[in-house]
Amino acid sequence: MLYTDTRPRAQPAEYDEGLAWTAILLLGLGLVMVYSASIAIAEGSRASGHQSTYYLMRHALFVAAGIAAGVAAFQVPLRLWQQAALYLFLAGAVLLVLVLIPGVGREVNGSQRWLSLGIVTVQPSELVKLAAVLYAADYTARKAAHMSSFRRGFLPLAAVMLVVGWLLLREPDFGAFVVITVIAMGILFLGGMNWKLFAGLFALLLAGFVLLILASPYRLQRVIGFMDPWADSFGRGYQLSHALIAFGRGEWLGVGLGGSVEKLFYLPEAHTDFVLAVIAEELGFAGVAAVIAAFAWIVTRAFMIGRRAASLERCFSALVAQGIGLWIGVQAIINIGVNTGMLPTKGLTLPLVSFGGSALMASCCAIAVLLRVDWENRQLAKGFTV
């Protein structure tokens, strides 16, 4: 008599659980580290009412809003994202114009990057990153037959991106300009742009970035300060020198959660751009390595999901997935490079971890769209329509 196993078999997952849990773990780490990094700042600030949990409560609200926005974004089919791509990009461009209007845009630390909407402040450049991914993917999918042509393939998208780049540099927000440029160029290359044309354009872009740095005294000072922060550790090298001290104090396993000294009014922007330095000091090399591994996993999964979509002949979905991987990966690399002294100081947050409402909302929506691409891939593989 043959034995038949009648036990119910586990059904394959409907979405990439590893990707979702990695993003959730980064959000959780960010919540803990933002609180740890901001306690002293909150207690010493009148704006916070001297309450130690001020930034924790705000960040918790941002995380909750980001997750809610992500859940909503996951419900939207990719065909609708493609139909809305141009309109979302135009809306983002309008917001970038509004932020430059005196009395409308809000200036902080010499940069006019925020729009005040009553109880919340929005940073349009963060929202434009997602719009840029969608628009560049839609453009490349539609122009697939012309990707080897400079005039018909590259030039129209370049003209649009130059306008957006000019608006970003007016704020100024050089970091967002770099990220959006990488997104657009990366998607064009992945979409089939001729590699010789791409190499030439890359060289021109690199020369353009150098000219932008040389033409701006404050950008040039940042580059000089980054090359030798100890030469002026109380001036232009102050922020980086204290970030490096935090890394040095952390050693292998850190000084312990909550034990950072650099966050006690020594390291500026400890809960935003330089939260990784606090992670390094409190959790050590092990904590930083875990963060890097988490971002490497997200980027790897994004490209694998994109490759799967391409095999199913879903060009737009494939480029969106890989564009999101480029965005998250490049921004994480820049932030990590700035914190470790490998790149000049730049105001870019660590995705899913740093304090900031607009950045968290955009990152959560990006991860949700990536999960949606994967979900649709799995549904199509089963023979269902999406």
N, C-alpha and C positions, 0 to 999 in steps of 0.2 A: 504494500500500500504506500503510495507516494504521499509525502507530507507537503501540504500547501501552506505557505506562510500567509495567514490572513490578517496579520497586524497592519494597521494603517501606516502607509509610508509618508515620510515627511515631504511636503510639497516644496518645490523650488521657490525661493524668495521672489516676490513681485518687483523688488527694487534692490539696489546695491546697498545692503545693510552695512557693510564695512565702511563705505563712503559716508553714509548718514551718521554712523556712530563716531567716526573720526571728526566730522564737523561739530557734533554735539560735545565731544570731549574738549575740543579747542574752545568752544563757547564757554564751557564750564571752567576750564583753566583760566580763561580771560576774566570771568566773573571773580574768581578767587584772587588773581594777581592784580586786577584793577583795584580791588578793595585794599589789598596789602600795600600797593604802591601809593594810594591816595589818602591814607588815613591822616598822615601829618599835614598834607596840603589842606584837606578839608577842615581839620581842627584849627588851622591857623588862618582860615579865610572868613571874611565877613559875609561874602556872598553865600556861603554854605551854612551860615548861622552857627559856625564852629561845631558842626555835627560830624563826627567821624564817619558816619555811614552815608554822607551826602552823595558821593560819587558812586558808591555801591548801589544805592537805591535807584539812581538815574540809569546806571548801566544795566541793572536787572530789568528795568522797564524797556530799555533799548533791546535787550536780548529777547524779551517776551514779544515785543513788537516785530523784531526781525524774524522770529520763528513763525509768528502769525502771518507775516507777509510771505514767508517762504512756503507755508502750507497753501496759501491762496495761489501763489505763482505755480505750484506743482499741479494745480487743477487745470491750468491753461494748456491746451494742446499746442504742439510746436507749429502747426500750420497757422494758428492764430497769432503766435509770436511773430511769425514771418510776415503775416499781413500787416501787423502793427509796427514792424521794425522802423520803417521810415518815419512814421508819426511820433514814435517814442524818441527817435533821434532828434527830430525837429523840436519837440517839446524840451529836450535837454538843452539844445542850443539856445532856445528862448530863455531858459532859466539862467544860462551863462551870461546872456545879455543883461537880464534884470539885475543880476548880482553886481554888475559894474555901474549901475545907475546910482549916483549919490543920493543918500536918504533911503534907498531901497535895500542895497547891499550893506552888510555889516562888516566893519573892519576890525580885525583882531591881530595884534602883533605886526602891523604894517601890511597885512594881506587882506584883500576884500574878497572873501570866498564864501560868505554865508548869507542866507536869506532868513530873516526872522519871521516866523509864522506864529506869533502869539507866544504860546508856552513852549514851542519847540523851534530849533534853529536847523535849517537844512543846508547841506553843502552840495550844490548841484554837480560839481565835478565827480563826486562819488557815484551819483546816479547815471551820469553820462557814460561811465565805464561799461555798465551793462548795456546801455543803449548802443554804444559803439560796437560791442560784440555782435549784437543782433543785426545791426545795420550792415556791418562789414560782411557778415556771413550771408545775409540776403543778397547783397550786391555781388559778391563773388559767385554765389550759386546761379544768379541770373546771367552773369557775364562769363560763365565758364568757358565758352567758346572763344573768348577774346583775351584770355589771361596772358597770352604770349605777346600781346600788343601793348606798347607803352601808351599810345594815344587813346585806344578804346578800352583797355583793361585797367591800367594803373591811374592815368591822369584824372578821370572824373572823381574817383574816390579820394585821391590825393588833394584835389582842390577843396573838397568838402572838409577833409580832416585838417587842412591848413587853416581854414576859417575857425574851426573849433580850437585848434592849437593857438591861434592868435588871441582868441578870447581867454583861454587859460593863462597865457603868458601875461595878459593884462591884469590878472588878479593880484599878484602873479602866483601860479601853481605849476612850477616846472616839473614836479614829480608826477602829477596827473597827466601832464603833456607827454612825458616819456612813456608812461604806462599805456595810454591810449594809442600812441604812435606804434608801440610794439604790438599791441592788439591788432591794429589795422594791417601792418606789414606782415605779421605772422599769419593772419588769416589769408591774405593774398598769396603768400608763399605756399601755404598748405592747400590752397584752392587751385594750384597749378601754375602759378606765375613762373615764367622762364627764369632759371637760376642765374644766368648771366645778367639779365636785367635786374634781378633782385640784388645781386652782389654789387652792381653799380649804384643802385639806389641806396643800399645800406651804407656804402662809402660816403655818398653825398649827405645822408642823414647824420652820420658820425661827424662829418666836417661841420654840418649845421649846428649840432649840439655844442661843439667846441667853440664856434663863433658866438653862440648865445652866451656861453660862460664867460668868454673874454670880453664881450660887450657889456656885461653887467658887473659892476664893481662888487656887489654883495655876493654874487655867485662865485666870483673869482676868489674872494676872501674865504669863502667856505672851502673851496678846493685847496687853497694854500694851508688853511687851518687843519684840514683833514690829513695832509701829507706829513705834518709834524705838529700834532696838537700840544706837545709838551713845550714847544718854543714859545707859546703864548697861552699857557694853561689857565690863566685868569681872564683871558680875552676871547679871541676867536676859537681857541681850542678848548674852552671850558667844558662845554657839553660832552664832547667826545672823550676828553681826558677822564671825566668822572664816570662815563659809561665803561671805559676800559678798566678803571679801578674796580667797578662793580664786578666785571668779569673776573678780574684777578682775585678778588676776595672770595668768589664763589668756589673756586677750585673744582674738585670732582663732584662733590655731593651738596655743595652750598652751605650757607650758614644757618639754614633752617627757615621755614615759612614764617614770615613776619620779622625776620632778623636783619633785614637790609638796613644799612647805615646811609647809603647813597640817596635813598628816597626821602631822607630827612632834610629837605630843602637844599641838597647839594646837586642832585641831578634834575635839570629842568625837564618838563614833559615826561615825568617818570611813569605816568599812567596812560600815556597816549603813544607817542612815537618811540619812546625808549622803555617800554614795558619789558622788552626782552632782556635788557640789562638788569632789571630787578629780578626777573626769572633766573638769570645767570647767577646773581649774587645769592639768592635764597635757595635755589634748587640745583645750582652748580651745572657742570658740564652735562650731567645726566638729564637735567630738565631741558636744557637747550637742545640736546641731541634728540630728545623725544619730540620737541616741537618741530624740528627740522624733518624728522621722520614722518610726522603727521602730514606736513605740507607736501613732502615727496610722494606720499601715498595718494593724496587728493589729486595731484597733478598727473601721476601715473594712471589713476583710474579715469580721469577726464580724457586722456588720449586713447585709452583702451575702449572707452565708451564711444568716442568719436570714430575710432577705426571700425567698431562693430556697426555703427550707423552707416558708415561709408560702404561696408560690405552689403548692406541692405538697400543701397542706392538712395540713401537719404542725405543728400549733399548738405542742405542747410543745417540739419540736426548735427551732422558730423562736425561742421565748421563751428557751430555754436559750442559744442562740447569742448573742442580743442581750443577755441578762443577763450573760454572760461578757464581752462587749464593754464593757458598762457598768462592771463590776467592774474590769477591767484598766485601762480608760481613766480612771475616777475616781480610783483609787488612784495611778496614775502622775501625774495632774494634781496631786493633793494633795502627793505627794512632791516634784515639781518646784516647785510653789508654795512649799513650806516651804524648800527649798534656795535659792530665789531671793529669798526675803523677801516674797513676794506673799501668803502665808498664815501664820498662827501656827504655831510649832513643834509638830509632832505626830509621835508615834512610829509612822510607817507606812513600810514598806520600799518600794523601787522594784522592782516585779515583775520576776522573772527575772534581776535584776542584783545586788541587795543580798545580803549574807551572811545566812543564816538557813535552817535545814532545813525547818521547817514551811511557811514562806512559799513556798519553792522547790517543795516537793512539791505544795502546793495549786495553784500557778500552772501547773506542768507538767501536772497532771491536767486543769486547766481547758482548756489549749490542746489536749490530746489529745481531750477531749470535743467541743471545737469542730471539730477535724479529723474526728471521727467523724460529726458532723452533716453536714459537707460530703461525706464519703464516701458516706453513705446517700443524700444528695440525688442524687449522680451515679449511684448504682446504680439508683435509682428512675427517673431520666431515661432510663436504658438499658432499662427494662422489667423489671429484676430485682426480687425481693422482698428485704426486709431484716428 
